[in-house]
Structure formats: structure tokens, C-alpha cells
Amino acid sequence: MKTVTLHELKKELHELPPKQLAELCITLAKYKKDNKEFLDYLLFEAHDKNNFISGVKKEIDANFEELKNQPNLYYVKKSLRKLLRIITKYCRYVADKALAAELHIYFCQKLKASGIPYHKSQLLINMYEQQLKKINSLINALHEDLQQDYLNDLEKL
């Protein structure tokens, strides 16, 4: 099956009546959990991104609280990877590089402050360094004033 281009989809969606468009959105939300979560973000949380980011930070805090009691680094690594997937998903929702950099910096700060012996595992060290690279690339795409603010936060790591 051939998929049409985004331009063609946009053109077709503009021609649909509002009721039919709403039905299509509901059908799309039923199809996959990610679509439902994204639609929830767009409808209820997109207008207040700072509140959304603080909610994500609370979720990160809760995950790190659970990890503090985990002695096995294998399970810590799996949980951290899962948390990074969640953070990446939320960064796609927000679509703002500054907020994405803020979330990744927050993750690295929590990892360092958590007391998890990530320096004992090469995989966790690589994960941490990969996050630093991602933060640098996000910061480089920002305006110069914002770059300096985030670079100061990055140097603290």
C-alpha cells in the first residue's frame, strides 16, 4: 500500500467537515496509545508547556526514587533506557529544543545526584556521554542568549 504525502493529507483534511475530522481523530486515538497520548497533550497541555515540563520532571523524580533501591546495575540500565525513551517522546510532543535540552540536563543531574554507581558500568557511562552529546547538539541549535544559559547548566555536570 502506497502512503500519500503529508501535503496531500493536509489538503484532504482541510476539505473535510469538522464532525468527520473529529471522528477521524478519535479513530486515530483508538488505534495506538502514542496517538492518544499525543492528542491528549495537544488538547489539554500544549497551552502550558512549563506546567507540562514540571510534570515530566516529577515523573523523572519518581523513576529515580524507584531506582535508588535497585542494587543490580542491569535493571538500572534497563530502567534508565526506558526513562530516556519516555523523555524523548515528551521532547517530540513539545517540539522545542530549549525544553528538550532542559529535560536532558535534568536527567543527567538526577543521574549524578541519585547515588547510582553508573561509573561501574561501561554501558551506563556510554549512556551518560550520549546524553551529553545530545544536549550539546540541542544547545547549538538555540539562540546565543539561551545557549549561554544552558551551557552554564551543562558545565555543572
C-alpha positions in Angstrom: 0.0 0.0 0.0 1.4 3.4 -1.0 1.3 6.1 1.6 0.4 9.6 0.4 2.5 12.6 1.1 1.9 14.9 4.1 0.9 17.7 1.7 -1.8 15.5 0.2 -3.1 14.5 3.7 -3.2 18.2 4.8 -5.1 19.2 1.6 -7.6 16.4 2.1 -8.1 17.2 5.9 -8.9 20.8 5.0 -11.7 19.7 2.8 -13.4 17.5 5.5 -16.3 18.9 7.6 -15.4 19.3 11.3 -17.6 16.4 12.5 -15.9 14.0 10.2 -12.5 15.4 11.2 -13.3 14.8 14.9 -14.3 11.2 14.1 -11.0 10.6 12.3 -9.1 11.9 15.3 -11.0 9.6 17.6 -10.3 6.7 15.4 -6.6 7.6 15.2 -6.5 7.8 19.0 -8.1 4.4 19.4 -5.5 2.9 17.1 -2.4 3.4 19.1 -1.6 4.5 22.7 1.0 7.0 21.5 -1.5 8.8 19.3 -3.9 9.0 22.2 -1.2 10.5 24.4 -0.2 13.0 21.8 -3.8 14.1 21.2 -4.1 14.4 25.0 -1.1 16.7 25.1 -2.3 18.8 22.1 -5.8 19.3 23.5 -5.1 19.7 27.2 -1.4 20.6 27.9 0.1 22.3 24.8 -1.0 25.7 26.0 1.0 25.5 29.2 4.4 23.9 28.3 6.1 24.9 31.6 3.4 23.0 33.6 3.9 20.0 31.3 7.7 20.1 31.8 7.3 20.2 35.5 5.0 17.2 35.3 7.6 15.3 33.3 10.3 16.3 35.9 8.1 14.8 38.6 7.8 11.6 36.6 11.6 11.6 36.3 12.0 12.1 40.0 9.6 9.2 40.8 11.6 6.9 38.5 14.9 7.8 40.1 13.3 7.2 43.6 12.5 3.7 42.5 16.0 3.1 41.1 17.8 4.1 44.3 16.8 0.8 45.9 17.9 -1.3 42.9 21.2 -3.0 43.6 21.5 -4.7 40.2 23.1 -2.4 37.5 21.5 -4.5 34.8 18.0 -3.5 35.9 19.1 0.1 36.5 20.3 0.3 32.9 17.0 -1.1 31.6 15.0 1.3 33.7 17.2 4.3 32.6 16.8 3.4 28.9 13.0 3.2 29.4 13.1 6.6 31.1 15.1 8.1 28.2 12.6 6.7 25.7 9.8 8.5 27.7 11.8 11.7 27.8 12.5 11.5 24.1 8.8 11.0 23.4 7.8 14.0 25.5 10.5 16.1 23.7 8.9 15.2 20.4 5.5 16.3 21.8 6.8 19.7 23.0 8.9 20.3 19.8 11.0 22.9 21.5 14.8 22.4 21.6 15.3 24.6 24.7 12.8 22.5 26.7 14.3 19.3 25.3 17.7 20.4 26.4 16.3 21.3 29.8 14.8 17.8 30.2 18.0 16.0 29.2 20.1 18.2 31.5 17.7 17.4 34.3 18.0 13.7 33.6 21.8 13.9 33.8 21.6 16.0 37.0 19.3 13.4 38.6 21.6 10.6 37.5 24.6 12.2 39.1 22.8 13.1 42.3 21.0 9.7 42.6 23.9 7.8 44.0 23.6 5.1 41.3 27.2 3.8 40.7 26.9 4.4 36.9 30.7 4.7 36.7 31.0 1.0 37.3 29.2 0.1 34.1 30.6 1.0 30.7 27.1 0.9 29.2 25.9 3.4 31.8 28.9 5.6 31.1 28.2 5.5 27.4 24.6 6.3 28.0 25.6 9.4 30.1 28.1 10.5 27.5 25.5 10.1 24.7 23.1 12.3 26.7 25.8 15.0 26.9 26.3 14.8 23.1 22.6 15.2 22.6 22.5 18.2 25.0 25.3 19.8 23.1 23.6 19.4 19.8 20.3 20.8 21.2 22.1 23.7 22.7 24.0 24.5 19.5 20.6 24.9 17.7 19.4 27.6 20.1 19.8 31.4 20.2 23.1 32.7 21.6 21.5 34.0 24.8 19.8 30.7 25.6 22.9 28.8 24.6 24.9 30.6 27.3 22.3 29.7 30.0 22.2 26.1 29.1 26.0 25.8 28.7 26.3 27.1 32.3 24.0 24.3 33.4 25.9 21.8 31.3 29.3 22.8 32.8 27.9 22.0 36.2 27.5 18.4 35.1 
